[in-house]
Every structure is written in C-alpha cells, then in structure tokens.
Amino acid sequence: MPTPYGSRGGLAFGAEELRVLRRALALALHPSPATADDVQDCLRLAASLDEATRESARLRAFLVADLGRYRAALPGTAAGYLALLEEALGAGYRPQPDDLAALRALRGNPTAAALLRHCERVRLTALPGGLSAAGQEQEREREEGEEKPEERPSAPNPSPSPAPGTPRPARRPVPTPGEVFPRRKPATPPPDQHLAAG
C-alpha cells in the first residue's frame, strides 16, 4: 500500500506498487486486452491510493487541530506553536486571522516576526487581485531591508550629536561596588585607655 510521505500530500510507493502502476500506464498508452490479474492489481492499487489519500488528509486535519490547541494555549506554548505553524505552512496551510493575531502578539520573538511577514504575504497572494509579480518583487525588496537590525533610541530625548571633528567626551565608567560602598576601617580605641600586658 502506498503511504503518505511528508506533510505536502506526497506518497511513497513500494516496488510492487510501482510495477502495477507501470503496467497500468503501459495499458493506457498502448491499449491492448488486459489480463484479469492486471485488472485486479490496478483495482487494488486504486483502493490503496484512496486509502493513502484519506490518511494524508487525516494527518493534515490532525496538524491543523493541534495548531489550534497550541494557539489557544499561547503564550505558554509559543515555541511549539511556531514550529507547528511553520510545518503547517509548509504543508500548504493558509493562515487564518487567528494565526495572524497570535503572531502579532508574539512579534517580539524573531521567529514569530519572520512567520508573520510570511503569513501576511501568503494571505495577500491567496486573495483575488493580491500581489502581482511586481508587487511580490517589491515585497521581497522591502523584506530584505527589514532584515537589517533596527536601531532603537537609547532615550526618549536623545542628546544632539556633536558636530563632526569635535572630540567626543570621555564616557564615565560605571562605578564598582567598592567605589560606591567603601570598606569600613576598624574603629581605633580611645587614647586614654592602655592595655596592660601581663
């Protein structure tokens, strides 16, 4: 029996199935009377293909249901959800609005941000009148520009940068704990008390 291969709907055939398939194709290309054994083999192969197709659809449905469970348990399952979503997208899954909302909530994660961009692009190309070839090229160029690390301002009102050629003021180093909290020296005894040895 052919078995589902991967999550994209592929099938893996054994040697016997390939022999039957080759014979069926030969009969289709060069019509000649088929023997009863050839007909039975073709019917068994057709039934096996139907069963493998149903199994593949069941696996895809399980993946989508699992994805929904992980999405419902976010943010605690972020790593598992992102891995499952990536697998589902590879299998031809079209992201739902819930997926986009979950990815927007997780956009601080670099994997989630990349998946969000991918899902938005997939949704645009899936819509009638979505991205054309030129639009896809512009989208790809825009993404390449976004992959560069973004500069974040260090303060809400950054100080103006000095003019070129002026020396930069030396940055004051962060004080060590020994500088902030100096070591206490032991108290000296009062001068009028002398200790006798003896």
Secondary structure as a PSIPRED ss2 file (coil, helix, strand):
# PSIPRED VFORMAT (PSIPRED V4.0)

   1 M C   1.000  0.000  0.000
   2 P C   1.000  0.000  0.000
   3 T E   0.000  0.000  1.000
   4 P E   0.000  0.000  1.000
   5 Y E   0.000  0.000  1.000
   6 G C   1.000  0.000  0.000
   7 S C   1.000  0.000  0.000
   8 R C   1.000  0.000  0.000
   9 G C   1.000  0.000  0.000
  10 G E   0.000  0.000  1.000
  11 L E   0.000  0.000  1.000
  12 A E   0.000  0.000  1.000
  13 F C   1.000  0.000  0.000
  14 G C   1.000  0.000  0.000
  15 A H   0.000  1.000  0.000
  16 E H   0.000  1.000  0.000
  17 E H   0.000  1.000  0.000
  18 L H   0.000  1.000  0.000
  19 R H   0.000  1.000  0.000
  20 V H   0.000  1.000  0.000
  21 L H   0.000  1.000  0.000
  22 R H   0.000  1.000  0.000
  23 R H   0.000  1.000  0.000
  24 A H   0.000  1.000  0.000
  25 L H   0.000  1.000  0.000
  26 A H   0.000  1.000  0.000
  27 L H   0.000  1.000  0.000
  28 A H   0.000  1.000  0.000
  29 L H   0.000  1.000  0.000
  30 H C   1.000  0.000  0.000
  31 P C   1.000  0.000  0.000
  32 S C   1.000  0.000  0.000
  33 P C   1.000  0.000  0.000
  34 A C   1.000  0.000  0.000
  35 T C   1.000  0.000  0.000
  36 A H   0.000  1.000  0.000
  37 D H   0.000  1.000  0.000
  38 D H   0.000  1.000  0.000
  39 V H   0.000  1.000  0.000
  40 Q H   0.000  1.000  0.000
  41 D H   0.000  1.000  0.000
  42 C H   0.000  1.000  0.000
  43 L H   0.000  1.000  0.000
  44 R H   0.000  1.000  0.000
  45 L H   0.000  1.000  0.000
  46 A H   0.000  1.000  0.000
  47 A H   0.000  1.000  0.000
  48 S H   0.000  1.000  0.000
  49 L H   0.000  1.000  0.000
  50 D H   0.000  1.000  0.000
  51 E H   0.000  1.000  0.000
  52 A H   0.000  1.000  0.000
  53 T H   0.000  1.000  0.000
  54 R H   0.000  1.000  0.000
  55 E H   0.000  1.000  0.000
  56 S H   0.000  1.000  0.000
  57 A H   0.000  1.000  0.000
  58 R H   0.000  1.000  0.000
  59 L H   0.000  1.000  0.000
  60 R H   0.000  1.000  0.000
  61 A H   0.000  1.000  0.000
  62 F H   0.000  1.000  0.000
  63 L H   0.000  1.000  0.000
  64 V H   0.000  1.000  0.000
  65 A H   0.000  1.000  0.000
  66 D H   0.000  1.000  0.000
  67 L H   0.000  1.000  0.000
  68 G H   0.000  1.000  0.000
  69 R H   0.000  1.000  0.000
  70 Y H   0.000  1.000  0.000
  71 R H   0.000  1.000  0.000
  72 A H   0.000  1.000  0.000
  73 A C   1.000  0.000  0.000
  74 L C   1.000  0.000  0.000
  75 P C   1.000  0.000  0.000
  76 G C   1.000  0.000  0.000
  77 T C   1.000  0.000  0.000
  78 A H   0.000  1.000  0.000
  79 A H   0.000  1.000  0.000
  80 G H   0.000  1.000  0.000
  81 Y H   0.000  1.000  0.000
  82 L H   0.000  1.000  0.000
  83 A H   0.000  1.000  0.000
  84 L H   0.000  1.000  0.000
  85 L H   0.000  1.000  0.000
  86 E H   0.000  1.000  0.000
  87 E H   0.000  1.000  0.000
  88 A H   0.000  1.000  0.000
  89 L H   0.000  1.000  0.000
  90 G H   0.000  1.000  0.000
  91 A C   1.000  0.000  0.000
  92 G C   1.000  0.000  0.000
  93 Y C   1.000  0.000  0.000
  94 R C   1.000  0.000  0.000
  95 P C   1.000  0.000  0.000
  96 Q C   1.000  0.000  0.000
  97 P H   0.000  1.000  0.000
  98 D H   0.000  1.000  0.000
  99 D H   0.000  1.000  0.000
 100 L H   0.000  1.000  0.000
 101 A H   0.000  1.000  0.000
 102 A H   0.000  1.000  0.000
 103 L H   0.000  1.000  0.000
 104 R H   0.000  1.000  0.000
 105 A H   0.000  1.000  0.000
 106 L C   1.000  0.000  0.000
 107 R C   1.000  0.000  0.000
 108 G C   1.000  0.000  0.000
 109 N C   1.000  0.000  0.000
 110 P H   0.000  1.000  0.000
 111 T H   0.000  1.000  0.000
 112 A H   0.000  1.000  0.000
 113 A H   0.000  1.000  0.000
 114 A H   0.000  1.000  0.000
 115 L H   0.000  1.000  0.000
 116 L H   0.000  1.000  0.000
 117 R H   0.000  1.000  0.000
 118 H H   0.000  1.000  0.000
 119 C H   0.000  1.000  0.000
 120 E H   0.000  1.000  0.000
 121 R H   0.000  1.000  0.000
 122 V H   0.000  1.000  0.000
 123 R H   0.000  1.000  0.000
 124 L H   0.000  1.000  0.000
 125 T H   0.000  1.000  0.000
 126 A H   0.000  1.000  0.000
 127 L C   1.000  0.000  0.000
 128 P C   1.000  0.000  0.000
 129 G C   1.000  0.000  0.000
 130 G C   1.000  0.000  0.000
 131 L C   1.000  0.000  0.000
 132 S C   1.000  0.000  0.000
 133 A H   0.000  1.000  0.000
 134 A H   0.000  1.000  0.000
 135 G H   0.000  1.000  0.000
 136 Q H   0.000  1.000  0.000
 137 E H   0.000  1.000  0.000
 138 Q H   0.000  1.000  0.000
 139 E H   0.000  1.000  0.000
 140 R H   0.000  1.000  0.000
 141 E H   0.000  1.000  0.000
 142 R H   0.000  1.000  0.000
 143 E H   0.000  1.000  0.000
 144 E H   0.000  1.000  0.000
 145 G H   0.000  1.000  0.000
 146 E H   0.000  1.000  0.000
 147 E C   1.000  0.000  0.000
 148 K C   1.000  0.000  0.000
 149 P C   1.000  0.000  0.000
 150 E C   1.000  0.000  0.000
 151 E C   1.000  0.000  0.000
 152 R C   1.000  0.000  0.000
 153 P C   1.000  0.000  0.000
 154 S C   1.000  0.000  0.000
 155 A C   1.000  0.000  0.000
 156 P C   1.000  0.000  0.000
 157 N C   1.000  0.000  0.000
 158 P C   1.000  0.000  0.000
 159 S C   1.000  0.000  0.000
 160 P C   1.000  0.000  0.000
 161 S C   1.000  0.000  0.000
 162 P C   1.000  0.000  0.000
 163 A C   1.000  0.000  0.000
 164 P C   1.000  0.000  0.000
 165 G C   1.000  0.000  0.000
 166 T C   1.000  0.000  0.000
 167 P C   1.000  0.000  0.000
 168 R C   1.000  0.000  0.000
 169 P C   1.000  0.000  0.000
 170 A C   1.000  0.000  0.000
 171 R C   1.000  0.000  0.000
 172 R C   1.000  0.000  0.000
 173 P C   1.000  0.000  0.000
 174 V C   1.000  0.000  0.000
 175 P C   1.000  0.000  0.000
 176 T C   1.000  0.000  0.000
 177 P H   0.000  1.000  0.000
 178 G H   0.000  1.000  0.000
 179 E H   0.000  1.000  0.000
 180 V H   0.000  1.000  0.000
 181 F C   1.000  0.000  0.000
 182 P C   1.000  0.000  0.000
 183 R C   1.000  0.000  0.000
 184 R C   1.000  0.000  0.000
 185 K C   1.000  0.000  0.000
 186 P C   1.000  0.000  0.000
 187 A C   1.000  0.000  0.000
 188 T C   1.000  0.000  0.000
 189 P C   1.000  0.000  0.000
 190 P C   1.000  0.000  0.000
 191 P C   1.000  0.000  0.000
 192 D C   1.000  0.000  0.000
 193 Q C   1.000  0.000  0.000
 194 H C   1.000  0.000  0.000
 195 L C   1.000  0.000  0.000
 196 A C   1.000  0.000  0.000
 197 A C   1.000  0.000  0.000
 198 G C   1.000  0.000  0.000
